[in-house]
Amino acid sequence: MVLALQVYVDESGEVGQSRAFIMAGFLASVDTWNRFGKEWHRVLGIRPQLSYLKMYEAFHQIGQFSGWTEKARDDRLRELADVAVNCKLKEFVCGVSAQAFKNFDIKSLLPAPANSPYFLGFHKMIRTVAGYLLSVEHKERFEIFFDVHKIFGYRAKKYYPLVQILEKNTPMGAILPIEPIFRDDKETYPLQIADMAAWLVRDKCEGNEHWLLQRFENVELYGDFLGLPELMNIANSEPIELTSEQQYEWQEVIDSLHLDIRD
């Protein structure tokens, strides 16, 4: 079953290498994504052709952009960015301070696997989108797609049922995705525009204002950032009180996770 609204999310940044870890994504209807895909495919096909877009390759002029002039690269990036703008996609950004993890050893204060920027950004993104949809009185479930992350993606998704238990019988619980889905960004056009956005926002957090970011000035933007104070609040927060039914369901999930770890 394909739901009416879909979000596509990619990430940029690493602890020890970046100031921030960024999750960025775009929300649109299925019809809009279909229109986006056709136009994105057209722009990729302009000679010299591209099979996909990765901002790392574009910025360093490697891979797909090997041998390109800066002007040719910039012209293509501008056209690709304009596809998102013209389709009136809604942008969501969730950032986590990677610097706080490095300088203040946040990792030791949080239980695994929640002690990684990816885990926090992954679940924060889902809740941020759900919160926005509730604010505009949207009452149906949405789908969310993430780029494949071989290390942290599986772990983050395995704990998603715990989020569903916490939100059971709440307005947010009624619209949360049935499950997060992973796709290969080389084969999924909407993840490629998410890659562009995540890279640009992460680069801005490094103190660089890439000219391409200006192309998104008219895109609706919603976001949140977990800096040191917010991360410390999470680490020091009191345990959530659960109903007896929630406690039973919670324990079932935890037990299944332990079995997975032993396997």
NORHU-V968160 format. One record per residue. N is the residue number from 1. SS is DSSP state (helix for helix, strand for strand, loop for the rest). PSI is psi in whole degrees, -180 to 180 (999 if undefined). NEAR is the number of other ideal C-beta (glycine too) atoms within 8 Angstrom. Layout:
BEGIN
{{N/SS/PSI/NEAR} {N/SS/PSI/NEAR}}
END
This chain:
BEGIN
{{1/loop/125/2} {2/loop/124/4} {3/loop/163/10} {4/loop/-37/6} {5/strand/137/13} {6/strand/144/14} {7/strand/137/14} {8/strand/129/15} {9/strand/137/15} {10/strand/169/15} {11/strand/161/14} {12/strand/136/13} {13/loop/152/14} {14/loop/148/7} {15/loop/134/10} {16/loop/-17/5} {17/loop/-20/6} {18/loop/156/12} {19/loop/-30/8} {20/strand/149/15} {21/strand/125/17} {22/strand/130/15} {23/strand/127/15} {24/strand/141/16} {25/strand/171/15} {26/strand/142/15} {27/strand/137/13} {28/strand/167/14} {29/strand/163/8} {30/helix/-41/11} {31/helix/-43/6} {32/helix/-41/11} {33/helix/-36/12} {34/helix/-43/8} {35/helix/-42/9} {36/helix/-46/16} {37/helix/-41/10} {38/helix/-42/8} {39/helix/-40/11} {40/helix/-43/13} {41/helix/-40/9} {42/helix/-45/8} {43/helix/-37/11} {44/helix/-32/12} {45/loop/-7/8} {46/loop/137/9} {47/loop/138/4} {48/loop/136/6} {49/loop/150/7} {50/loop/143/9} {51/loop/-27/6} {52/loop/174/10} {53/loop/129/12} {54/loop/124/12} {55/helix/-32/11} {56/helix/-43/8} {57/helix/-41/11} {58/helix/-46/12} {59/helix/-41/7} {60/helix/-1/7} {61/loop/52/11} {62/loop/178/7} {63/helix/-122/6} {64/helix/-26/10} {65/helix/13/11} {66/loop/127/7} {67/loop/-5/4} {68/loop/148/9} {69/loop/160/5} {70/helix/-39/7} {71/helix/-45/6} {72/helix/-42/9} {73/helix/-48/12} {74/helix/-38/10} {75/helix/-41/8} {76/helix/-41/11} {77/helix/-38/11} {78/helix/-43/10} {79/helix/-39/10} {80/helix/-42/15} {81/helix/-38/13} {82/helix/-23/9} {83/helix/-45/13} {84/helix/-43/14} {85/helix/-46/12} {86/helix/-27/7} {87/loop/-2/11} {88/loop/47/9} {89/loop/151/13} {90/strand/130/12} {91/strand/141/15} {92/strand/135/17} {93/strand/129/14} {94/strand/121/15} {95/strand/150/15} {96/strand/133/14} {97/strand/103/15} {98/helix/-29/16} {99/helix/-37/8} {100/helix/-38/11} {101/helix/-37/14} {102/helix/-48/8} {103/helix/-26/6} {104/loop/11/7} {105/loop/47/7} {106/helix/-32/13} {107/helix/-37/8} {108/helix/-16/6} {109/helix/-14/9} {110/loop/145/11} {111/loop/147/4} {112/loop/145/5} {113/loop/10/9} {114/loop/1/9} {115/loop/34/11} {116/loop/144/10} {117/helix/-35/12} {118/helix/-48/12} {119/helix/-46/14} {120/helix/-44/13} {121/helix/-39/16} {122/helix/-53/15} {123/helix/-30/12} {124/helix/-38/13} {125/helix/-45/15} {126/helix/-44/14} {127/helix/-34/10} {128/helix/-45/13} {129/helix/-45/14} {130/helix/-41/12} {131/helix/-41/9} {132/helix/-46/12} {133/helix/-37/11} {134/helix/-37/11} {135/helix/-23/6} {136/loop/17/6} {137/loop/33/5} {138/loop/134/9} {139/loop/14/6} {140/loop/157/8} {141/loop/152/9} {142/loop/163/16} {143/strand/147/11} {144/strand/132/15} {145/strand/132/14} {146/strand/151/14} {147/strand/147/14} {148/loop/129/9} {149/loop/107/10} {150/loop/-28/5} {151/loop/-58/5} {152/loop/-23/11} {153/helix/-48/13} {154/helix/-43/7} {155/helix/-44/10} {156/helix/-43/14} {157/helix/-35/11} {158/helix/-25/8} {159/loop/0/14} {160/helix/-35/12} {161/helix/-28/7} {162/helix/-37/10} {163/helix/-43/12} {164/helix/-37/10} {165/helix/-43/12} {166/helix/-33/9} {167/loop/12/9} {168/loop/133/9} {169/loop/23/3} {170/loop/161/7} {171/helix/-38/7} {172/helix/-41/11} {173/helix/-29/10} {174/helix/-20/8} {175/helix/-8/13} {176/loop/149/12} {177/loop/150/10} {178/loop/-41/4} {179/loop/150/6} {180/loop/147/12} {181/strand/142/9} {182/strand/140/10} {183/strand/157/12} {184/loop/124/8} {185/loop/-21/14} {186/loop/-20/7} {187/loop/-1/6} {188/loop/104/12} {189/helix/-45/9} {190/helix/-29/14} {191/helix/-23/15} {192/helix/-36/14} {193/helix/-31/18} {194/helix/-38/16} {195/helix/-43/15} {196/helix/-48/15} {197/helix/-44/15} {198/helix/-42/16} {199/helix/-44/12} {200/helix/-42/13} {201/helix/-42/15} {202/helix/-40/14} {203/helix/-37/9} {204/helix/-38/11} {205/helix/-24/12} {206/loop/-2/9} {207/loop/9/4} {208/loop/131/6} {209/loop/89/5} {210/loop/138/8} {211/helix/-29/6} {212/helix/-25/11} {213/helix/-29/10} {214/helix/-24/6} {215/helix/-20/9} {216/helix/14/13} {217/loop/-32/5} {218/loop/8/4} {219/loop/133/11} {220/loop/128/6} {221/strand/132/9} {222/strand/137/9} {223/strand/177/10} {224/strand/155/8} {225/strand/129/10} {226/strand/96/13} {227/loop/-168/8} {228/helix/-47/9} {229/helix/-43/6} {230/helix/-39/9} {231/helix/-38/17} {232/helix/-37/10} {233/helix/-40/8} {234/helix/-44/10} {235/helix/-33/9} {236/helix/6/5} {237/loop/152/6} {238/loop/151/3} {239/loop/143/4} {240/loop/133/5} {241/loop/129/3} {242/loop/150/9} {243/loop/167/5} {244/helix/-38/6} {245/helix/-43/6} {246/helix/-40/11} {247/helix/-42/9} {248/helix/-48/8} {249/helix/-40/10} {250/helix/-47/11} {251/helix/-36/8} {252/helix/-44/8} {253/helix/-46/12} {254/helix/-43/9} {255/helix/-41/8} {256/helix/-36/8} {257/helix/-41/10} {258/helix/-39/8} {259/helix/-42/8} {260/helix/-41/8} {261/helix/-42/6} {262/helix/-33/5} {263/loop/999/4}}
END
